[in-house]
């Protein structure tokens, strides 16, 4: 139990365990997990600008083909749960070499293993920034492939990438988990080949914590704005401004991806600065929820204004002026989402470091379920009530998410005390 009198991680001491890897080794590890996390982003992002061509090739509709995006999100959620659960029992290296869906949760867990608390936000920011590079580049490549090559051949190429990733991680990725923390370390008898059933749904039980559930829901409501802007982009901006070339449609995704790429490391560093500043303000006392204060500018300003403005601009402003303003909104939204998403990701690692991969995966799984449902209704919503009202609804949802973060910041200690899921302590943070 924790309270104002006995705050979680009140005293942060230097732990030699974080010095197991030299700075250059840590950078190499971050590169490897970023490479692993980039692939799932690439897979989903290359698909979206190809929707019109795929619908044409398969003699289907945009709305039906968009359902595959929802199924992809759902599949990645299930895969992430499986790999995260097994990473807490076996070596994280072993789990990360199978399938690309575990790249994000396992990558966050690895960074939590090798970086100290006040360095973690910056490192996770670099990780998210590198993985979100897929959102900047993949849509353009996907659109260009659909227009000038073949969307099928592009996905064959991604399969080859996955095999290369598997080989690279298997050969050069060191085990980063802290000694004695894995489930297999606690077995009395171990075989050379040890097969153990680990319930992949067990991670979801972590979300009974009000803290973890609140920030998960907040990040989901924020991320919905990204999908509302991007999934129907060919149907909204493409149709409104007469863009029929898939490569050009894909290029319209670049500002959002660039905003993600720039915003993630900036938000990560900002969250570390805020943690240090508030700890100093309290004369050394540290509360995990301090990191969430870094979300204000993104959640209250950048996201609502960008998505709301985009809907109104698409509806009422035509020509090159309307297109340029929409691209600016896409860039701002990309940055804003990371100003919320990154501090929340770092917060999850801070409060449950020993199970950070599972916490991240559980949050991602429920978030993906909600996003898969939300994605499926985006285009029908635009068809029935228009792009402006659809975007305004998404903006309101993002503000509600920020309200959840506000409550978590101010009542986080009581929320943690109400349901303890094994939060980090001074000794194991």
GUPA-776290 format. One record per residue (C-alpha): residue in three letters; x, y, z. Coordinates in steps of 0.1 Angstrom, whole numbers, padded with zeros to 4 digits, always signed. Layout:
<rs>
ALAXYZ/...
</rs>
This chain:
<rs>
UNK+0000+0000+0000/UNK+0012+0035-0007/UNK+0001+0069+0005/UNK+0013+0105+0007/UNK+0033+0095+0037/UNK+0049+0065+0020/UNK+0050+0073-0018/UNK+0059+0047-0043/UNK+0096+0049-0052/UNK+0101+0078-0028/UNK+0139+0074-0029/UNK+0156+0065-0061/UNK+0190+0050-0055/UNK+0217+0040-0080/UNK+0215+0003-0088/UNK+0245-0015-0103/UNK+0222-0037-0123/UNK+0215-0009-0148/UNK+0253-0007-0154/UNK+0255-0042-0168/UNK+0256-0028-0203/UNK+0278+0000-0215/UNK+0262+0031-0231/UNK+0271+0019-0266/UNK+0256-0015-0259/UNK+0224+0001-0247/UNK+0222+0020-0279/UNK+0227-0012-0299/UNK+0199-0029-0279/UNK+0176+0001-0285/UNK+0184-0001-0322/UNK+0175-0038-0323/UNK+0142-0035-0305/UNK+0134-0005-0326/UNK+0140-0025-0357/UNK+0117-0052-0344/UNK+0090-0027-0335/UNK+0092-0010-0369/UNK+0079-0040-0388/UNK+0044-0042-0374/UNK+0040-0005-0380/UNK+0052-0010-0416/UNK+0028-0039-0422/UNK-0003-0019-0412/UNK+0007+0015-0426/UNK+0016+0002-0461/UNK-0019-0013-0464/UNK-0040+0018-0458/UNK-0031+0038-0490/UNK-0036+0006-0511/UNK-0072+0002-0500/UNK-0087+0017-0532/UNK-0065-0005-0554/UNK-0072-0036-0533/UNK-0109-0029-0534/UNK-0107-0027-0572/UNK-0086-0058-0576/UNK-0110-0078-0553/UNK-0141-0062-0566/UNK-0151-0050-0532/UNK-0158-0017-0514/UNK-0136+0006-0494/UNK-0156-0001-0462/UNK-0153-0039-0465/UNK-0115-0037-0473/UNK-0111-0014-0443/UNK-0123-0042-0421/UNK-0090-0059-0427/UNK-0073-0031-0409/UNK-0095-0039-0379/UNK-0086-0076-0382/UNK-0049-0067-0384/UNK-0052-0047-0352/UNK-0070-0075-0335/UNK-0044-0101-0346/UNK-0015-0079-0333/UNK-0032-0075-0300/UNK-0035-0113-0295/UNK+0001-0118-0306/UNK+0014-0092-0283/UNK-0003-0109-0253/UNK+0012-0142-0262/UNK+0048-0129-0265/UNK+0046-0107-0235/UNK+0033-0135-0213/UNK+0061-0158-0224/UNK+0087-0131-0221/UNK+0081-0131-0183/UNK+0088-0168-0181/UNK+0115-0175-0208/UNK+0141-0152-0222/UNK+0128-0120-0238/UNK+0152-0127-0267/UNK+0135-0160-0274/UNK+0100-0144-0274/UNK+0110-0115-0296/UNK+0123-0137-0324/UNK+0089-0151-0333/UNK+0064-0129-0350/UNK+0064-0091-0353/UNK+0035-0084-0330/UNK+0056-0085-0298/UNK+0079-0058-0310/UNK+0063-0029-0291/UNK+0056-0044-0257/UNK+0088-0064-0255/UNK+0108-0034-0267/UNK+0093-0013-0239/UNK+0101-0040-0214/UNK+0137-0043-0226/UNK+0142-0006-0222/UNK+0128-0008-0187/UNK+0154-0034-0180/UNK+0185-0014-0190/UNK+0176+0022-0183/UNK+0172+0039-0149/UNK+0139+0056-0140/UNK+0150+0092-0149/UNK+0165+0081-0182/UNK+0136+0058-0193/UNK+0114+0084-0209/UNK+0141+0096-0232/UNK+0150+0061-0242/UNK+0114+0050-0248/UNK+0109+0082-0267/UNK+0138+0073-0291/UNK+0123+0038-0294/UNK+0088+0050-0302/UNK+0102+0076-0326/UNK+0122+0050-0345/UNK+0093+0025-0346/UNK+0068+0052-0357/UNK+0091+0060-0386/UNK+0070+0033-0403/UNK+0040+0057-0402/UNK+0061+0084-0420/UNK+0076+0062-0448/UNK+0053+0031-0451/UNK+0022+0048-0465/UNK+0042+0065-0493/UNK+0059+0032-0501/UNK+0025+0013-0499/UNK+0009+0038-0522/UNK+0038+0038-0546/UNK+0038+0000-0547/UNK+0001-0001-0554/UNK+0005+0025-0582/UNK+0037+0014-0599/UNK+0045-0022-0587/UNK+0021-0045-0568/UNK+0007-0043-0533/UNK+0011-0081-0532/UNK+0048-0080-0540/UNK+0053-0054-0513/UNK+0039-0077-0486/UNK+0061-0105-0499/UNK+0090-0082-0493/UNK+0078-0075-0458/UNK+0079-0113-0452/UNK+0116-0114-0461/UNK+0121-0085-0437/UNK+0106-0105-0409/UNK+0130-0134-0416/UNK+0159-0110-0415/UNK+0147-0095-0382/UNK+0144-0130-0367/UNK+0180-0138-0377/UNK+0194-0105-0365/UNK+0178-0107-0331/UNK+0186-0143-0326/UNK+0223-0138-0333/UNK+0230-0104-0316/UNK+0204-0096-0290/UNK+0216-0101-0254/UNK+0193-0111-0226/UNK+0183-0080-0206/UNK+0160-0093-0179/UNK+0172-0088-0144/UNK+0187-0120-0128/UNK+0163-0142-0110/UNK+0131-0124-0123/UNK+0121-0149-0150/UNK+0096-0176-0142/UNK+0120-0203-0155/UNK+0146-0192-0130/UNK+0124-0203-0102/UNK+0120-0239-0114/UNK+0138-0266-0094/UNK+0144-0288-0124/UNK+0150-0275-0160/UNK+0153-0295-0192/UNK+0173-0285-0222/UNK+0140-0281-0241/UNK+0114-0268-0216/UNK+0078-0265-0227/UNK+0055-0247-0203/UNK+0020-0234-0208/UNK+0017-0197-0199/UNK-0018-0182-0200/UNK-0015-0153-0225/UNK-0046-0137-0210/UNK-0031-0135-0175/UNK-0016-0101-0184/UNK-0051-0086-0188/UNK-0056-0091-0151/UNK-0031-0063-0145/UNK-0057-0038-0159/UNK-0078-0043-0128/UNK-0056-0016-0114/UNK-0075+0017-0118/UNK-0042+0035-0127/UNK-0033+0012-0155/UNK-0069+0010-0168/UNK-0074+0047-0168/UNK-0042+0055-0187/UNK-0049+0027-0212/UNK-0083+0041-0219/UNK-0069+0076-0222/UNK-0043+0066-0247/UNK-0069+0047-0267/UNK-0092+0077-0269/UNK-0063+0098-0281/UNK-0051+0072-0307/UNK-0086+0070-0322/UNK-0080+0105-0336/UNK-0050+0091-0356/UNK-0071+0064-0371/UNK-0100+0087-0378/UNK-0077+0109-0398/UNK-0056+0082-0415/UNK-0078+0052-0423/UNK-0103+0071-0445/UNK-0077+0095-0459/UNK-0080+0083-0495/UNK-0118+0086-0491/UNK-0117+0121-0474/UNK-0087+0142-0485/UNK-0082+0121-0516/UNK-0118+0126-0529/UNK-0121+0162-0516/UNK-0090+0174-0534/UNK-0091+0151-0564/UNK-0062+0129-0556/UNK-0064+0095-0573/UNK-0028+0085-0575/UNK-0020+0060-0547/UNK+0016+0072-0544/UNK+0004+0108-0538/UNK-0022+0096-0513/UNK+0005+0077-0495/UNK+0026+0109-0495/UNK-0002+0127-0476/UNK+0005+0103-0447/UNK+0041+0117-0444/UNK+0033+0148-0423/UNK+0015+0126-0396/UNK+0044+0101-0396/UNK+0069+0130-0394/UNK+0050+0144-0364/UNK+0052+0110-0347/UNK+0089+0107-0355/UNK+0097+0141-0341/UNK+0072+0141-0312/UNK+0082+0108-0296/UNK+0117+0117-0285/UNK+0108+0152-0276/UNK+0079+0140-0255/UNK+0102+0114-0239/UNK+0128+0139-0229/UNK+0101+0163-0216/UNK+0086+0136-0194/UNK+0121+0129-0179/UNK+0126+0167-0172/UNK+0092+0169-0155/UNK+0099+0139-0134/UNK+0132+0154-0122/UNK+0116+0189-0117/UNK+0087+0176-0096/UNK+0110+0154-0075/UNK+0132+0184-0068/UNK+0101+0204-0059/UNK+0091+0178-0034/UNK+0126+0176-0019/UNK+0134+0142-0033/UNK+0100+0126-0031/UNK+0089+0110-0064/UNK+0054+0100-0075/UNK+0050+0080-0107/UNK+0021+0101-0119/UNK+0044+0132-0123/UNK+0054+0119-0157/UNK+0018+0121-0169/UNK+0020+0159-0166/UNK+0039+0159-0199/UNK+0006+0150-0217/UNK-0012+0183-0212/UNK+0000+0202-0243/UNK-0007+0172-0266/UNK-0040+0161-0251/UNK-0056+0194-0245/UNK-0043+0215-0274/UNK-0026+0198-0302/UNK-0049+0168-0307/UNK-0084+0184-0303/UNK-0075+0214-0324/UNK-0058+0194-0352/UNK-0085+0168-0358/UNK-0114+0192-0353/UNK-0098+0217-0377/UNK-0091+0190-0402/UNK-0127+0180-0404/UNK-0139+0216-0409/UNK-0112+0224-0434/UNK-0120+0192-0455/UNK-0156+0202-0455/UNK-0154+0239-0462/UNK-0120+0248-0476/UNK-0111+0236-0511/UNK-0081+0238-0534/UNK-0044+0238-0525/UNK-0050+0260-0495/UNK-0073+0233-0479/UNK-0049+0205-0488/UNK-0019+0223-0472/UNK-0039+0231-0441/UNK-0049+0195-0438/UNK-0013+0184-0441/UNK-0004+0208-0413/UNK-0032+0193-0391/UNK-0019+0158-0398/UNK+0016+0168-0387/UNK+0002+0185-0355/UNK-0019+0155-0347/UNK+0011+0131-0351/UNK+0031+0152-0326/UNK+0002+0156-0302/UNK-0006+0118-0301/UNK+0030+0111-0291/UNK+0030+0139-0264/UNK+0003+0117-0248/UNK+0012+0082-0258/UNK+0049+0084-0249/UNK+0046+0095-0213/UNK+0019+0069-0207/UNK+0041+0042-0221/UNK+0069+0053-0198/UNK+0046+0055-0169/UNK+0035+0018-0175/UNK+0071+0008-0173/UNK+0078+0029-0142/UNK+0050+0015-0121/UNK+0053-0022-0131/UNK+0089-0025-0143/UNK+0092-0063-0136/UNK+0061-0069-0157/UNK+0064-0040-0180/UNK+0062-0061-0212/UNK+0029-0076-0199/UNK+0015-0043-0188/UNK+0023-0028-0222/UNK+0009-0058-0240/UNK-0023-0059-0220/UNK-0029-0022-0226/UNK-0021-0026-0263/UNK-0045-0056-0265/UNK-0075-0038-0250/UNK-0066-0007-0269/UNK-0064-0027-0302/UNK-0098-0042-0295/UNK-0114-0008-0291/UNK-0095+0006-0321/UNK-0105-0023-0343/UNK-0142-0016-0335/UNK-0137+0022-0339/UNK-0118+0018-0372/UNK-0147-0003-0386/UNK-0172+0025-0381/UNK-0151+0055-0393/UNK-0160+0053-0430/UNK-0197+0045-0423/UNK-0198+0075-0398/UNK-0183+0098-0425/UNK-0209+0086-0450/UNK-0238+0092-0426/UNK-0229+0124-0406/UNK-0199+0138-0426/UNK-0162+0142-0419/UNK-0166+0173-0398/UNK-0189+0158-0372/UNK-0169+0125-0372/UNK-0137+0144-0364/UNK-0154+0166-0338/UNK-0166+0135-0320/UNK-0131+0121-0320/UNK-0118+0154-0306/UNK-0143+0152-0277/UNK-0133+0117-0270/UNK-0096+0128-0268/UNK-0105+0155-0243/UNK-0124+0129-0222/UNK-0092+0108-0222/UNK-0073+0138-0209/UNK-0098+0141-0181/UNK-0089+0105-0171/UNK-0052+0114-0170/UNK-0061+0145-0148/UNK-0078+0122-0123/UNK-0049+0097-0123/UNK-0024+0125-0117/UNK-0043+0139-0087/UNK-0056+0106-0072/UNK-0029+0082-0084/UNK-0016+0073-0049/UNK-0051+0063-0037/UNK-0058+0044-0069/UNK-0026+0024-0065/UNK-0034+0017-0029/UNK-0069+0005-0038/UNK-0056-0023-0060/UNK-0020-0034-0058/UNK-0009-0055-0088/UNK+0027-0057-0078/UNK+0038-0021-0083/UNK+0075-0013-0084/UNK+0094-0005-0052/UNK+0127+0011-0045/UNK+0144-0022-0046/UNK+0132-0034-0080/UNK+0125-0002-0100/
</rs>
